[in-house]
Every structure is written in structure tokens, then in C-alpha cells.
Amino acid sequence: MEGDSSLQLQQLPLATAAVSVQPHTDSFSYKENLIGALLAIFGHLVISIALNLQKYSHIRLAGSKDPRAYFKTKTWWCGLFLLVLGELGVFSSYAFAPLSLIVPLSAVSVIASAIIGIIFIKEKWKAKDFLRRYVLSFVGCGLAIVGTYLLITFGPNSHEKMTGENITRHLVSWPFLLYMLVEIIIFCLLLYFYKEKNANYIVIILLLVALLGSMTVVTVKAVAGMIVVSIQGNLQLDYPIFYIMLVCMIATAIFQATFLAQASQLYDSSQIASIGYILSTTVAITAGATFYLDFIGEDVLHICMFALGCLIAFLGVFLITRNRKKSVPFEPYISMDAMPGMQNMHDKGIAVQPDLKASFSYGALENNDNMPEIYTPATLPIVQEQHGSRGVSAPPYRVLEHSKKE
């Protein structure tokens, strides 16, 4: 009997160690991954449909004589309802699957937007021309789908309860504190070059967005996980860390949207979509691996296949956005020659309205400090026609030149 009891005591630590590893390899954890991935895919798909519905509502009102505002149409409200539903789906997905798995699945929205754009295209193409025109989109969608499959199949499988104690322990761990220090330094340097040195490069702006976005997804997972644990019966809303994470989530999301709005004013939306997806996904995966230790216990094969899936998804999104039509800049000048009955008006060989180069002010000559004279906009006063005995009338317009003395 004593020998049997000593054997049981010796086997107890091994059993305990096996129990600690078992949740990582349990089949239910894979089901949680699948639930989270399906919720994220559903959410991004619905968000893409909602945004296209709202865009369709604006375009239809702009092309008609309907005096109603956009928020008084059923189409816009349907898009808003679907947008809220999709955001709730993405938000809840963070409570089930690891952060590093959910973040790259935002490529689904790019795929859905490309497919919707091809289906509802207005132009009529021949089959050969259609395939040639959208071959990059088809290849990009295929690569993004393959990358998404690899992400779901070989994604990290680390699961833990999002309790207040666990989140607090991750928050004060030295790997995350070191990561936060490096991220704050990089963010301050980028912000200095962006604000003080006027370095309005798209990479700098979208890196600022990505750094803020990494903190947004970290806090979103904490808030969503604590809400789900509270619904399951273990109340977590009385922990101060919950409200700290909630405030950080809202603040970083607001600043992230501000920088995105500034980027959209300077660069094309296709460039923002592709570069922003690559940078945001990379930084967010790094933050998730540092804060939540997503890849602890994963073998090298799974990590390499997951990285390959990310690269394939990056390439697919790049090809999809590469094929989008670029917006044609507005031409502010009006050709006076095209007006019937108007003569070419020149003053000393200088055209009143020159070709567009770098100036975007209507009716003004190009402002160049290197020129000896700076011309102000030409004025065209109306001269009344005088009916004399000779029947000769004065020209209806004349150009007045105003020179600025240096």
C-alpha cells in the first residue's frame, strides 16, 4: 500500500503538467478559433456590404432631383444597421479567437468590396476585355482567399479567460512594458517628423495609424473577453482594469480615425487600403504576440505556415487595390477658346488662363516667386457699347493687367 501511495504522489506533478497543457490541444479550443474566425468573416463581409449600400444611397441622391437628405432614405438606414451588426460581429470575435488570428481576417472586407464592385459595374465589356481588365482583381481575390484559409488553419491556438487578474498580469509583464516603451518612442519620432518637419509621407501617416490600431485591438480583446466572461457568470465589470481598457480603446480609435482622415485627403484610397492593411496587421500581430503571448507553445511549422498565409494575404490585397481606378483630378480652368463668340484674350503674349501646373486657384495665374513680376487675376469689366454716328462699337471686354512692384 505504501508503494502504491508513493507512486501516486510521484505521478501527481506529471498529471498536473499535463492538465496545464491540455487546454492548448483540446478540440474545443479549435472550435473557439473557428467560431471567432467565422464571426470576424461575417462581420467584415457585412461591413463591406453596409458601406457600399450607404455609398449607393449618396450616389443615387446626387444623380437625381430628390431634395431629401441622405439620412432620410431607407437605403442609408439599412446600411447603418448592417454596419452596426458587422461591427458587433467583429467585436465579439475577439472574445473567442486569439488576436493574431482575427486581425489579418480584415482582408475579407477588401475581397468583398472588389467582388461587389465587379458585380455592380456599369460598363459593358466583352468577355475577353473583361478578363483582361480585371485579371489582377481575380488573382488578388484568389490569393487573399488562400491566405485566409492558411491563417485559419495554422493560426495560434492559445486561449485563456479574459479575467481582470490575467489582463493585469499581462499589462505589467516586462515583455509588454518593453514593447510599449519602443512603440511610444517610435510614435513620438514619427509624430515629430509629421507635425514639425511636414513629412506627409503615406508610410509615416499609416505607421501612426498602425501603432494606434495595435493598442486598439489589444484593448478591444480585453473588453470583449471580460464582457463574455461576465455573461458566463463570473462578473468582471467591477475591476478597474476593465474601464482603463475601455477608455484606451475609445481614445486610440478616435485618434486612429483622425490620422486616417488626414491620409485620405492626401492619398488615394487604394494606396491607403493596401499599405494600411499590411502595416496595421504586422504591428497588431506583434502586439498580440507580446501582450497575450499568442504563439507560446506553437511549433515552428505552424508559425511558418501562419506567416506564409499573412504574406499571401498581403499580396492578394495589394493586387486587388492595385487594379482600382485612380480618381481623375479636377481641372479648375475653363478654356476661353471653347466659348462661342469669344476671342483669344492675351495681354502682351501672356494668356489670361494658362495651363494647369501647380496652382489650384480658379482664374489666377501661376504664383511663382522666382518670376520678376507676379500677376494677379485678370479682371474683365464690362464696357457698354456706344452707338455713335459711325456705328463703331467698343470691344465688349478688355483685359486689365495689374503688376506688382518688388
C-alpha positions as CSV (number, residue, x, y, z in Angstrom):
1,M,0.0,0.0,0.0
2,E,2.8,2.4,0.8
3,G,4.4,1.7,-2.5
4,D,1.2,2.5,-4.3
5,S,0.7,5.8,-2.4
6,S,4.3,6.9,-3.2
7,L,3.8,6.0,-6.8
8,Q,0.6,8.2,-6.9
9,L,2.4,11.1,-5.3
10,Q,5.3,10.8,-7.8
11,Q,2.8,10.9,-10.7
12,L,0.8,13.9,-9.4
13,P,3.1,16.6,-10.8
14,L,3.1,15.0,-14.2
15,A,-0.6,14.9,-14.3
16,T,-0.8,18.5,-13.2
17,A,1.6,19.5,-16.0
18,A,-0.5,17.5,-18.5
19,V,-3.6,19.3,-17.4
20,S,-2.0,22.7,-17.9
21,V,-1.0,21.8,-21.5
22,Q,-4.3,20.1,-22.3
23,P,-6.4,23.2,-23.0
24,H,-4.0,24.2,-25.7
25,T,-4.5,21.0,-27.6
26,D,-8.2,20.5,-26.7
27,S,-10.6,20.2,-29.6
28,F,-12.9,22.8,-28.0
29,S,-10.1,25.4,-28.4
30,Y,-10.1,24.8,-32.1
31,K,-13.9,25.2,-32.1
32,E,-13.4,28.6,-30.4
33,N,-10.9,29.5,-33.1
34,L,-13.5,28.6,-35.8
35,I,-16.3,30.5,-34.0
36,G,-14.1,33.6,-33.7
37,A,-12.9,33.3,-37.4
38,L,-16.5,32.9,-38.7
39,L,-17.7,35.9,-36.6
40,A,-14.8,38.0,-38.0
41,I,-15.5,36.9,-41.6
42,F,-19.2,37.6,-41.2
43,G,-18.6,41.0,-39.6
44,H,-16.2,42.2,-42.3
45,L,-18.5,40.9,-45.0
46,V,-21.5,42.7,-43.6
47,I,-19.4,45.9,-43.1
48,S,-18.4,45.9,-46.7
49,I,-22.0,45.5,-47.9
50,A,-23.1,48.2,-45.5
51,L,-20.6,50.7,-46.7
52,N,-21.4,50.0,-50.3
53,L,-25.1,50.5,-49.6
54,Q,-24.5,53.9,-48.0
55,K,-22.3,54.9,-50.9
56,Y,-25.0,53.8,-53.3
57,S,-27.5,55.9,-51.4
58,H,-25.3,59.0,-51.7
59,I,-24.7,58.4,-55.4
60,R,-28.4,57.9,-56.2
61,L,-29.3,61.1,-54.4
62,A,-26.6,63.1,-56.1
63,G,-27.7,61.9,-59.5
64,S,-31.4,62.7,-59.0
65,K,-33.5,65.7,-58.2
66,D,-34.6,64.2,-54.9
67,P,-34.4,67.0,-52.3
68,R,-34.3,64.6,-49.3
69,A,-31.2,64.3,-47.2
70,Y,-29.2,61.1,-47.2
71,F,-30.3,60.2,-43.6
72,K,-33.9,60.2,-44.7
73,T,-33.6,57.3,-47.1
74,K,-34.3,53.7,-46.3
75,T,-31.1,52.5,-48.1
76,W,-28.8,54.6,-45.9
77,W,-30.5,53.4,-42.7
78,C,-30.3,49.8,-43.9
79,G,-26.6,50.3,-44.4
80,L,-26.2,51.8,-41.0
81,F,-28.0,48.9,-39.4
82,L,-25.8,46.4,-41.2
83,L,-22.7,48.4,-40.3
84,V,-23.5,48.2,-36.6
85,L,-24.3,44.5,-36.9
86,G,-20.9,43.9,-38.7
87,E,-19.0,45.8,-36.0
88,L,-20.7,43.8,-33.3
89,G,-19.6,40.6,-35.1
90,V,-16.0,41.7,-35.3
91,F,-16.0,42.9,-31.7
92,S,-17.4,39.6,-30.4
93,S,-14.9,37.6,-32.4
94,Y,-12.0,38.9,-30.3
95,A,-13.5,37.2,-27.3
96,F,-13.2,33.7,-28.8
97,A,-10.1,33.6,-31.0
98,P,-6.6,34.9,-30.5
99,L,-5.9,38.5,-31.6
100,S,-3.2,37.4,-34.1
101,L,-5.8,35.3,-35.9
102,I,-8.6,37.9,-36.0
103,V,-6.6,40.9,-37.2
104,P,-5.5,39.5,-40.6
105,L,-9.1,38.5,-41.5
106,S,-9.9,42.1,-42.3
107,A,-8.8,41.2,-45.8
108,V,-12.3,39.8,-46.2
109,S,-13.7,43.3,-46.5
110,V,-11.3,44.1,-49.3
111,I,-12.3,40.9,-51.1
112,A,-16.0,41.6,-50.7
113,S,-15.6,45.2,-51.9
114,A,-13.8,44.0,-55.0
115,I,-16.4,41.4,-55.8
116,I,-19.3,43.9,-55.2
117,G,-17.5,46.4,-57.5
118,I,-17.2,43.9,-60.3
119,I,-20.8,42.7,-60.0
120,F,-22.4,46.1,-60.0
121,I,-20.1,47.7,-62.6
122,K,-21.9,49.9,-65.1
123,E,-19.8,49.4,-68.2
124,K,-20.4,46.6,-70.6
125,W,-17.3,44.7,-71.6
126,K,-16.7,41.8,-73.8
127,A,-15.6,38.6,-72.1
128,K,-12.0,38.9,-73.3
129,D,-11.7,42.6,-72.4
130,F,-13.4,42.0,-69.0
131,L,-10.9,39.3,-68.0
132,R,-8.0,41.4,-69.2
133,R,-9.3,44.4,-67.3
134,Y,-9.9,42.5,-64.0
135,V,-7.3,39.8,-64.1
136,L,-5.4,41.4,-61.2
137,S,-8.6,41.6,-59.1
138,F,-9.3,37.9,-59.8
139,V,-5.8,36.8,-59.0
140,G,-5.8,39.0,-55.9
141,C,-9.1,37.6,-54.6
142,G,-7.8,34.1,-55.1
143,L,-4.6,34.8,-53.2
144,A,-6.4,36.5,-50.4
145,I,-8.8,33.6,-50.0
146,V,-5.8,31.1,-49.9
147,G,-4.1,33.3,-47.4
148,T,-7.2,33.5,-45.2
149,Y,-7.5,29.7,-45.3
150,L,-3.9,29.3,-44.2
151,L,-4.5,31.8,-41.4
152,I,-7.5,30.0,-40.0
153,T,-5.9,26.5,-40.4
154,F,-2.5,27.4,-38.9
155,G,-3.5,30.3,-36.6
156,P,-2.4,30.4,-33.0
157,N,-4.4,28.3,-30.6
158,S,-3.7,30.0,-27.3
159,H,-6.8,30.5,-25.1
160,E,-7.2,31.9,-21.6
161,K,-10.0,33.5,-19.7
162,M,-10.1,37.3,-20.0
163,T,-10.3,37.9,-16.3
164,G,-9.1,41.1,-14.5
165,E,-6.2,39.3,-12.9
166,N,-5.0,37.8,-16.2
167,I,-5.2,41.1,-18.0
168,T,-3.4,43.0,-15.2
169,R,-0.7,40.3,-15.2
170,H,-0.1,40.8,-18.9
171,L,-0.2,44.5,-18.6
172,V,2.7,44.7,-16.1
173,S,4.8,42.0,-17.7
174,W,8.3,43.1,-18.8
175,P,7.9,42.0,-22.5
176,F,4.9,44.2,-22.9
177,L,6.4,47.1,-21.0
178,L,9.5,46.9,-23.2
179,Y,7.3,46.7,-26.3
180,M,5.3,49.8,-25.1
181,L,8.4,51.8,-24.5
182,V,9.7,51.0,-28.0
183,E,6.3,51.8,-29.5
184,I,6.0,55.2,-27.7
185,I,9.5,56.2,-28.8
186,I,8.7,55.3,-32.5
187,F,5.3,57.0,-32.3
188,C,6.8,60.3,-30.9
189,L,9.5,60.3,-33.5
190,L,7.0,59.8,-36.3
191,L,4.7,62.4,-34.9
192,Y,7.6,64.9,-34.7
193,F,8.5,64.4,-38.3
194,Y,4.9,64.5,-39.4
195,K,4.0,67.7,-37.5
196,E,7.2,69.7,-37.3
197,K,9.0,68.6,-40.5
198,N,5.9,68.3,-42.6
199,A,6.8,64.8,-43.7
200,N,3.4,63.9,-45.1
201,Y,4.5,60.5,-46.5
202,I,1.9,57.9,-46.6
203,V,4.1,55.4,-44.8
204,I,4.6,57.8,-41.9
205,I,0.9,58.5,-41.5
206,L,-0.2,54.9,-41.8
207,L,2.5,53.8,-39.3
208,L,1.0,56.2,-36.8
209,V,-2.4,54.6,-37.6
210,A,-0.9,51.1,-37.2
211,L,0.7,51.9,-33.8
212,L,-2.6,53.3,-32.5
213,G,-4.5,50.4,-34.0
214,S,-2.4,47.9,-32.3
215,M,-3.4,49.3,-28.9
216,T,-7.0,49.5,-30.1
217,V,-7.2,45.7,-30.9
218,V,-5.4,44.8,-27.6
219,T,-7.9,46.8,-25.6
220,V,-10.8,45.5,-27.7
221,K,-9.9,41.9,-27.0
222,A,-9.6,42.7,-23.2
223,V,-13.0,44.5,-23.1
224,A,-14.8,41.9,-25.3
225,G,-13.3,39.0,-23.3
226,M,-14.2,40.4,-19.9
227,I,-17.8,41.1,-21.1
228,V,-18.2,37.4,-22.3
229,V,-16.7,36.1,-19.0
230,S,-19.2,38.3,-17.1
231,I,-22.1,37.0,-19.2
232,Q,-21.0,33.4,-18.4
233,G,-21.4,34.2,-14.7
234,N,-18.0,35.4,-13.5
235,L,-18.5,39.2,-13.2
236,Q,-15.5,41.2,-14.3
237,L,-17.0,44.7,-14.7
238,D,-16.1,45.6,-11.1
239,Y,-12.4,45.5,-12.0
240,P,-10.8,48.9,-12.6
241,I,-8.7,47.4,-15.5
242,F,-12.0,47.0,-17.5
243,Y,-12.6,50.7,-17.5
244,I,-9.0,51.6,-18.2
245,M,-9.1,49.3,-21.2
246,L,-12.4,50.8,-22.3
247,V,-11.1,54.4,-22.2
248,C,-7.9,53.4,-24.0
249,M,-10.0,51.6,-26.7
250,I,-12.2,54.7,-27.4
251,A,-9.3,57.2,-27.3
252,T,-7.0,55.2,-29.6
253,A,-9.9,54.6,-32.0
254,I,-10.7,58.3,-32.2
255,F,-7.1,59.3,-32.9
256,Q,-6.7,56.5,-35.4
257,A,-9.7,57.7,-37.3
258,T,-8.3,61.3,-37.3
259,F,-5.0,60.2,-38.9
260,L,-6.9,58.1,-41.4
261,A,-9.0,61.1,-42.4
262,Q,-5.8,63.1,-42.9
263,A,-4.3,60.4,-45.0
264,S,-7.5,60.2,-47.2
265,Q,-7.1,63.9,-48.0
266,L,-3.6,63.4,-49.3
267,Y,-3.5,60.0,-51.0
268,D,-5.7,57.6,-53.0
269,S,-8.0,55.2,-51.1
270,S,-6.5,52.2,-52.8
271,Q,-3.0,53.0,-51.5
272,I,-4.4,53.6,-48.0
273,A,-6.2,50.2,-48.1
274,S,-3.2,48.1,-49.2
275,I,-0.4,49.8,-47.2
276,G,-2.6,50.3,-44.2
277,Y,-3.6,46.7,-44.1
278,I,-0.1,45.5,-44.3
279,L,1.3,47.8,-41.7
280,S,-1.7,47.5,-39.3
281,T,-1.7,43.7,-39.5
282,T,2.0,43.4,-38.9
283,V,2.0,45.7,-35.9
284,A,-1.1,44.2,-34.4
285,I,0.2,40.7,-34.6
286,T,3.4,41.8,-32.9
287,A,1.3,43.5,-30.1
288,G,-0.8,40.4,-29.7
289,A,2.2,38.1,-29.5
290,T,3.7,40.3,-26.9
291,F,0.7,41.1,-24.7
292,Y,-1.4,37.9,-24.9
293,L,1.5,35.5,-25.8
294,D,-0.4,34.1,-28.7
295,F,2.4,32.0,-30.1
296,I,3.6,30.4,-26.9
297,G,3.6,26.6,-27.3
298,E,3.2,26.7,-31.1
299,D,5.6,24.6,-33.2
300,V,7.8,26.1,-35.9
301,L,5.7,24.6,-38.7
302,H,2.5,26.3,-37.6
303,I,4.3,29.6,-37.2
304,C,5.9,29.4,-40.6
305,M,2.6,28.5,-42.3
306,F,0.8,31.3,-40.5
307,A,3.5,33.8,-41.7
308,L,3.1,32.4,-45.2
309,G,-0.7,32.9,-45.0
310,C,-0.1,36.5,-44.0
311,L,2.3,37.1,-46.9
312,I,-0.1,35.6,-49.4
313,A,-3.0,37.7,-48.0
314,F,-0.8,40.8,-48.2
315,L,0.0,40.1,-51.8
316,G,-3.7,39.5,-52.6
317,V,-4.8,42.7,-51.1
318,F,-2.1,44.6,-52.9
319,L,-3.2,43.2,-56.3
320,I,-6.8,43.9,-55.6
321,T,-6.2,47.6,-54.7
322,R,-3.6,47.9,-57.5
323,N,-6.3,47.3,-60.1
324,R,-8.7,50.1,-58.8
325,K,-9.3,53.1,-61.0
326,K,-7.5,56.2,-59.9
327,S,-9.5,59.3,-59.5
328,V,-9.0,62.0,-62.1
329,P,-8.0,65.3,-60.6
330,F,-10.4,68.2,-61.2
331,E,-9.4,70.7,-63.8
332,P,-10.2,74.1,-62.4
333,Y,-9.5,76.2,-65.5
334,I,-12.0,76.8,-68.3
335,S,-10.9,77.1,-71.8
336,M,-12.0,80.5,-73.1
337,D,-11.5,79.3,-76.7
338,A,-14.3,76.8,-76.3
339,M,-16.8,79.6,-75.6
340,P,-18.8,80.7,-78.7
341,G,-18.3,84.2,-79.8
342,M,-15.2,84.8,-77.6
343,Q,-11.8,85.8,-78.9
344,N,-8.5,84.7,-77.6
345,M,-7.7,87.2,-75.0
346,H,-4.0,87.8,-74.4
347,D,-2.1,90.7,-72.9
348,K,1.5,91.1,-74.1
349,G,1.6,87.5,-75.1
350,I,0.6,86.2,-71.7
351,A,-2.5,84.1,-71.6
352,V,-5.3,85.0,-69.2
353,Q,-5.9,81.4,-68.1
354,P,-2.7,79.3,-68.6
355,D,-2.4,75.5,-68.4
356,L,-2.7,73.8,-65.1
357,K,0.7,73.2,-63.5
358,A,0.8,73.5,-59.7
359,S,-1.9,76.1,-58.9
360,F,-5.4,75.2,-57.9
361,S,-6.9,78.6,-57.5
362,Y,-9.5,79.3,-60.2
363,G,-8.8,82.2,-62.6
364,A,-5.4,83.0,-61.2
365,L,-2.0,82.9,-62.9
366,E,0.6,80.6,-61.6
367,N,2.2,82.0,-58.5
368,N,5.9,81.6,-58.7
369,D,8.3,83.6,-56.5
370,N,11.2,83.2,-59.0
371,M,9.4,85.3,-61.6
372,P,10.3,89.0,-61.7
373,E,6.7,90.0,-61.9
374,I,3.7,88.4,-60.1
375,Y,0.4,88.8,-61.9
376,T,-2.8,88.9,-60.1
377,P,-6.1,87.5,-61.5
378,A,-7.2,89.3,-64.6
379,T,-10.4,91.4,-64.3
380,L,-12.9,91.6,-67.1
381,P,-15.0,94.7,-66.7
382,I,-18.0,95.1,-68.9
383,V,-17.8,98.1,-71.2
384,Q,-21.1,99.4,-72.5
385,E,-21.4,99.6,-76.2
386,Q,-21.5,103.1,-77.5
387,H,-23.7,103.7,-80.6
388,G,-22.2,106.6,-82.5
389,S,-22.7,108.1,-85.9
390,R,-20.0,105.9,-87.3
391,G,-21.7,102.7,-85.9
392,V,-18.4,101.5,-84.4
393,S,-18.8,99.8,-81.1
394,A,-16.1,99.3,-78.5
395,P,-15.0,95.8,-77.7
396,P,-17.2,94.1,-75.1
397,Y,-14.3,93.1,-72.9
398,R,-10.8,94.2,-72.2
399,V,-8.1,92.7,-70.1
400,L,-6.5,94.8,-67.4
401,E,-3.0,93.9,-66.2
402,H,-2.0,94.6,-62.7
403,S,1.7,94.4,-62.0
404,K,3.2,94.1,-58.5
405,K,6.4,96.1,-58.0
406,E,9.0,94.3,-56.0
